[in-house]
Amino acid sequence: MHTTLVAKELKVIATIKPLHSLVANVMGHKGKLDLMVSGGLDPHIFRLKPSIIRQIHNSDVIFYIDPDMEIFLKSLLKRKYANFLAVPMARQKGIHLIAYRTSKIWHMEDGKPKDHKAPAAQDLHIWLDPSNARRMVQIIEATLSKLDPANSLTYIQNAAKTITRLYAMEEDIREKLRPLREKSMIVYHDAFQYFEKSFGLKAVGAIALKSDQNPSAKHIKRLKRLAREKRVTCVLGMPGAHPRIATVVMGGTGAGFDVVDPLGLYIDKGPDLYFQLMTEMAQNIVDCQDQGGMLDDLNDLR
């Protein structure tokens, strides 16, 4: 006697755009996928509305990074629910985690970061490491296949295609960034170390450890000295961060300035977003190197 599997119309939620993009690639045209933090909203300051809470309870599965990333989910997901599955990607087997850097100066000596303080909590920008992205695709496929066995072949095939595309993207970015491996950068906010380590880039310090912090006069003075010593060629800003602080920090160094968007805040959601996000980050880093002296020009306009 043969058992016929009945396909389900899965209701799936992904919290942030990069994760939503990976899920969209695996799902293809099956089921219904919703993005929780939409548009240009920042997940660090997002607030749950009653309508979203109802949507979560009516879903089959919600994919998110970690309760310490999507803090708005912490109270809701303190206990398990029978009606939906919650999958925290950063806590899954095979995901590579890096501890947050605990100081804002990390110049390199003998190939090792110089950071004298004890390790902090885990950095949760895990999607910026392509190997993590590939592992996340595998986790998404396994989860969907278990919930919807009738469509498992589709999920498996889509996951395989996505992983192949991720390998190709990683190689393209690696070639693009290879000439910059010996160049020193300063970042506005320490949110890029997965990307840095994946592609052999060298950031030597941050203007702020958190996006909502302003640097002290003492720290700006230290960064200026570090920029001269390490011949910094680029300072990377964040969406919404005013370039004026960067001009003060980097004025007189000849470094370039550009903005990188690790969340894809201003990219249209969908299966291509992750690839566009990573490729644009790489291109913006390249462009930053070509804009030496731009900060001095901005300083003159202040």
N, C-alpha and C positions, 0 to 999 in steps of 0.2 A: 504494500500500500504506500503510495507516494503522498507526501505532505506538500501542499502548495503554499509557498510563502506569499503573504499579502503585503504589497508595498505600502509603506506609511507615508503620509504627508507630514514629514517632520517639521516642527516649529523650533527654529534654532535662533539663538541670540549670541552675538559677539560684542564685547564691550567697546573696543577701540578699533580704529580704522585698519591698522596693519594686520591685526588678528582677523578682523572681518574679511579682509582680502584673501587671506590664506584659506579660511573656511569656505569662502565663495568659490575658490578654485576647486576644492574637493567636492563640494555639493553639486556644482554645475547647475543643471536646471531642475534638480530634485528638491522637494521641500520648500520651505519658506524661511528665508534668512533675514534677520533684522539687525541693524546697528544701533547700539544703545547710546553711545556718545557721538552724536552726529554733528555735521557741519564743522565749524572751526572751534567747537567747545573743547576746553582743556579738561581731561579726566581728573586732574589733580584737584579741581574746584567744582566738579560736577555734583549735582544733587539729585537724588531719586525723587521722582514724582509718583503719586499714587497710581497713575495710569501705567507707568513703567513697572511698578511692583506687581500689578495685576498681570501685565504681559509676561513677566518672569514666571509667575506661578502657572500661567497657561502654556508655557513652553515645554518642550521635551528636554532641551539641554541648553545651558549657557556656558560659553567659553570665555574665560577671562584670564588675566595674567596672574594676579595674586591679590589677596585682601589688602596687602600693604601698598599696592599700586592703585587699585580701584577701591579706595577707602570707603566710598559710598556704599559698597556691598558688604562691608564688614559685619554690621549688625544683622542684616538680612540672612547672611550665610553662616551665622554662628552655629546653626544646627542643620542637619540634613533633612531634606524633604522627599517624600515619596513620589510627588507628582512631577518633579523635574530633577535632572542631573546637573550638577555644577562642576566644571572642570577647570581647576587653577593650573595654568600651563607651567608656571615657574616651579611647581611642586611635583612635576611628573618626572619619572625616571628618564635619564638620558639628556635632560636639559642642562646645559653648561651655565653655571652661575659664577659671577664675579662680585667680590665685596666692593661696596662703595669706598672710594678714596676718602680719607678722613681729613686731609689737609687740602689746601688750594694750590700748593706748589708741589710738583712731582717731577723735577728734572731727573734725567737719566744718568746713572753712573754704573759703568761696567755692565750695561744692558739691563739693569734692574731699576725699577722706579724707586726713587728716594722718598719714602713716606714713613716718618718715624713713629707715627701714632698707631695704636692698635686697630685692627680691622673693624669696620662698622658693619651695619646690616648689608644684605645682598642688594646689589644694583638690579633693578627689575626691568630694565630696557632690553630684555632678552632677545627681542625680535631683530635687533640690529646685528646679530651674529647669524650669518646665513646657515651655519650648521644647526643652530637652534631652530631656525625657520623650517628646515627640512624635518627635524624631529617633531616639530609642532604639526606639520602636515601629516606625519605618520600617526600621531595621537588623535588628530581630528578624524582621520580615516577609520581608525580602529573603533572610535567612539560611535561614529555614525553607522558603521557596519553592524555593530552590536545592537543598536537601537532599531535599525532598519535592514535586516538581513536580505530582504528581497532586492534591495538596490546596492548590495555590497560590492558587486562586480563593478558597477559604475564608480563608486567611491574609490575602489582600489585603482582603477584605470586613471581616474582623474588625479589621484595622489601621485601616481608614478609620473604622469606628464608634468605635474607641478614641480616635483623634485628634479626632474631633468632640466626644466627651465631655470630652477634656482641654481643648479650647478653652473649652467651657462652664464647666468647673470653674475655669479660670483667671479668667474674667470674673467669676464669682460671688465668688471670693476677693478679686479686685481691688476690687470694690465694697464688700465687707465691711471691708477694710483702708484704704480711701481716707481716712477721717477721721483715721487715725493717722500719716499721712506726716510730720507735723511733730513728732511725739512722739519723744523720745529713749529708747532702751533700753540696758540692759547685759545681756550674755548670759553664762551660766556658762562655756561652752566654745565656741570659735569654730568652729561647725559649720553656721551658718545663712546664710552670706553669699549663696549662690545664691538663697535664699528672699527675703532682704532686698532684693537688687538687682532681683529679678523684680517685686516688689510695692511698690518705692519706700519701704521702711522705713529707719529710721535707728538703727543700733546704734552706740554711741560707744565701747564698750570691752568687754573680756571679763575675767572673773575668772581664767580660765586659758586658755592656748592649746591645751593638750591635756587630755583628760578625766582623765588620771591625775596631773595636777599640782595642787599646793596653792599658793595665792598667798602671797607674802611680806607681812610687816607693812607694808613700804614701799609695795607695790602696793595693798594695801587702803586705805591712807591716800590715795593718788593717786586711786583710784576714788571714794572718798567725796567728795573735792573736785570731781572731774569730775561726779559725780551732782548736786551742788548747782549747779554752774555751768551745766550743760546741762539742768537741771530734768528729770532722768530720771523717767519715769513707770512703768517696768516693768523687772523683772529676770527673765530667763528661765532656769530650771533645766533640768537633764537628768535622765532616768531614772537612779536610783541615786545621784545627787548629793545630799548632805545639805543641807537648806535653811539650816542654822545659819551656814555661811559667807556665804550671801547676806544673812542678817539682820545680820551684822556689817558687811558692805560697805554695805548700803542703809539701815541703821537711821537714823531721823531724817529721811529724805528724803520720806516719804509715798508712795514707789513701791509698786506692787503686785508680786506674785510668782506665777508659774505655771510649769508644766513643759511642755516641748515634746519630742516624741519623733520625731526625724528618720528613725529606722530602723523605726518601727512595731513595736517589740519586743513590745508588749502588745496588738497588734491581730491578729485571726485572719487567717492567710494566705489568699490568694485574689485573684480579679480586682478586687474592690472595695477591697482594702487601700490601694493607692496613693491613691485618691481620698479615702478616709477619713482617711489619714495627713495629707494636705495640708490638708483641710478642718478637721481637729481642730487642727492647728498654728495655722491662722488664728484659729479660735475661742478657743484658749487665749491668744493674744496679745491679742485683744479683752478677754477676761475679766481678764487681768492688769492692764489699764488701770483696771478697775473695782474693784480690790482695794487701792487706795491706803491706806496705814496698816496693812496686814496684817503687814508685816515688823516694825513697832514692837510689834504685839501678840505676835508670836512671840518677839521679843527679851525681852519682859517675862516669858515663860515659861521662859527659859533658866536 
